[in-house]
Amino acid sequence: MEPGNLIAGRYRLEQRLAAGGMGAVWRGTDTRLNRVVAVKLLHSGLSGNDRFRARFHQEAQAVAQLQSPGIVSLYDYGEEHAPEGLVSYLIMELVRGQALDTVLRERRRLSPNETLKIMASAAEALDVAHQAHIIHRDIKPGNLLVGSDGSVKIVDFGIAAAKGGAGLTETGTVMGTLAYASPEQLQGAQLTGATDLYSLGIVGYECLAGRPPFAGNEPTAAIAGHLTGQPGPLPPDVPGPVAQIIMRCLAKDPRQRFASAAELAQVCKSGGMGGGTTTILAPAPSPYGQSPQAQSTQIMTPGMAPGMAAGVAPAHTSVQPVQHDDYGSTPGTGQYRTGGAPERPLPPPREAEQPKRNPTGPILVVVAGIAVLIVAMFLLKPWDKSDDDSDLAAGEDTGSSSAAEESQGDTEAAEATSDDSQGDAEEDNSDDNNGDNEENTDEETTADEEPELVELEDYSGWDVNDALSDLDDQGYTAVFSTTTAPESSDHGTCEVLYQTPEGGSEVGYDTEITLEYVANDDSCPDGNLEG
């Protein structure tokens, strides 16, 4: 596709905002209504694939059901034949702002006020989705667009699912982004809206601490953290009531989290504090089993008691008001209370049913096997930011553009049902007799295969458009680009100044690669982008 091309005879492509393995997002114009729009295109090679087309269609259906200021609006969806082949497209609202992951890369940490405002806005939008029986399944910073006015919009419903759906595909692939996936997602359990609240809690933790609680280079450690670990203490400058909100979201048992997204939104708006003291009840011990309706499919692990992590003020402990903000920016209007005023206590967690027995031994064995399979899948396809090209969200970076779509272990596996643009995958099932299940897709991989390592080209000095095209041609699936300040006035057109990892590094095709370039020409991608 080129600038000037018309989609469906009315949507003129103006400028490509982001591109990746799944497709591209363009700034466009609706020539009938003279309205600026975001045009999300599925790659022609994937448009002919029934699985990806179905997933694209389901994303359109999911978003079309939702009307909320906090969810990017969908205007149109369709397919048409073009010289390049079959083209599937979504026409969406173009948002002026940045993806939250871009904001965090620039600032590392946000203030408690800013964090609560983001969580409250996102929770209100999630409540709309949950009431429509839609679970996002890939809430992460890359799928939250922060507008120039501080508002938040959720994007990338590519792997969304109906309530009660499992966290796995038919072939056992985990849907979502590893760093933000809930315990029940990793276990393949039936999901409720509580899974989105857990992921939002991870986002809140990252905003306050500068990193997710269970992130790292080892997928095994991240999985163990989600399933049985406790997050480390938040920085000491985070007020106790704010920390308690985060830890409540991160309870291992979904029933110990907030009862609804609406409740979480209200608590975030009030700052989560009680009349001078914090009176938040610690969650009841987490059962090793599961809700009766999920017993046939859910696998629980021992040691799931959510508890309250270190760094959280104990019940009835006085909390001092915050005196100043050391986070590098002044919170916007409508600050949320984080101390010093009478507040009401957080609602207690819901009662958890106690299990009749504690089959620790058998469960440990099963969990160990499942962990091995999950680790292999995440190693071969770290759905962090690689599948984010299908999550290319309609975003414009404060006059430039930010495509926040795909869902950092930013999304990471996707499915053809309300998929959250994070999974690009096709499945190849080998002999059941041999127990070998090969998944030949961006998101579905085998448990025994080792990722292939290749030497990464040095793209410093390249035109970023040529670099992105070259990486895409070679089959890299997690390529990102972002603008950077020029060092002088004599840079080449759209010149790449830095890249991570450096040229010559040994990388896998699913390794996250970031190019930083100078946007000094109209042909350059505009703004902070994800590929």
Buried (B, 14 or more C-beta within 10 A) or exposed (E): BEBEBBBBEBBBBBBBBBBBBBBBBBBBBBEEEEBBBBBBBBBBEBBEBEBBBBBBBBBBBBBBBBEBEBBBBBBBBBBEEBEEEBBBBBBBBBBBBBBBBBBBBEBBBBBBBBBBBBBBBBBBBBBBBBEBEBBBBBBBBBBBBBBEEBBBBBBBBBBBBEBEBBBBBEBBBBBBBBBBBBBBBBBBBBBBBBBBBBBBBBBBBBBBBEBBBBBEEEBBBBBBBBBBBBBBBBEEBBBBBBBBBBBBBBBBBBBBBBBBBBBBBBBBBBBBBBEEBBBBEBBBBBBBBBBEEBEEBBBBBBEBBBBBBEBBBEBEEEBEEBEEBEBEEEBEEEBBBBBBEEBEBBBBBBEBEEEEEEEEEEBEEBBEEBBBBBBBBBBBBBBBBBBBBBBBBBBBBBEBBBBBBBBBBBBBBBBBBBBBBBBBBBBEEEEEEEEEBBBEBBBBBBBEEEBEEBEBBEBBEBBBBEBBEBBBEEEBBBBBBBBBEBEEEEBEBBBBBEBEEEEEBEBBBBBBBBBBBBBBEEBBBBBBBBB
